[in-house]
Amino acid sequence: MEDSMKPDTLLESLREPLEITPRFRVAVETRILQLERDAAQDERILRTLTSPDHRRRQQALIDHQLDKAFRLREMLALVTTRAERARRESVR
């Protein structure tokens, strides 16, 4: 087995924060805001629907949008951007 693929090395690499570019962070943050805006709009539409099946599908859409936004926010909390890492290293 290659050294970089040994279980200890693999586990160690998972403990290090994932690093993303500032541009990618902005793209993810933009997507989060869009998902939350769409969910809010769909919630307003939900109140106008009369068909129980249509209401159920609309609620499922809202739930999916909010879940995806939440998961993306959790992911962002676990990563660092290259600029943040450079700043931390220059302070040391």
N, C-alpha and C positions, 0 to 999 in steps of 0.2 A: 504494500500500500504506500502511495506517495506520502511524504511527510505532511504536506498541507491538507491531506484528507484524513489523517489520523483523528480518532474521536476527540482526544484532548485538544488538539489544534483547532478542530472544528468548533468545539464548545467555547474555546477561548475567543475565537473570531466572532461568535454570536454575542459575546458579552461587550464587545467594543461597539460604541454607537455607530449606526449607519450614517454615512456622510452623503449629503446631497448638495447640489448647486443651489445658489440663491434663486436662480431663474426657475428651477424645478419647484422649490418651496413656494414661490409666488404662484406658479401654475396650480399647485395643489390647493393653496389657500383660496384661489379664485374659484376652483371647482367646489370647494366646501361652501363658499358663500352662495354660489349658484344653486346647489342642491337645497340649501336652507331656504332660499328665496322661492324656489319652485315648490317646495313642500308647503310653505306658507300660502302661496297662491292656490295650490290644490286643496288646502284645508278650507279656504274661502269658497271654492267651487263645491266642495263636499256638502256644504249646507244647502245648496240649491238642488241637489239630486234627489229624485223621488224613488227610483228603482232600488230595492234592497241589494240586488246583485251589483248594480253600478256603484252604489255606495261602498260595498265591500271591496270591490276592485280599486276604487279610488283611495280607500283607506290603506290598502296593501301598498299602493304606489307611494303614498305619503310615508308609511313606515319604512319602506325600502330606502327612500331618499334620506330620511333622517338617520337611519342606521349607517348608510354609506358615509354621510358627513361625519358622524361620530367616529367611525373606524378610521377615517382619514385624519381626523384631529388627534386620535390616539397615536397614529403612526408618526405624525409630525412631532408629537411630544417625545418620541423615542429617538429622533434623528437630530443631527447637527448639520449646519451648513458649513461649507468650506470656509467662508468668511469668519464664522464664529470660532472655528478651530484655530485659524491663523491668529485671531485676536488673543485667544487664551494662551497660545504658545508664546506670543510676543510679550505677554505680561510676566511670564515665568522668568 
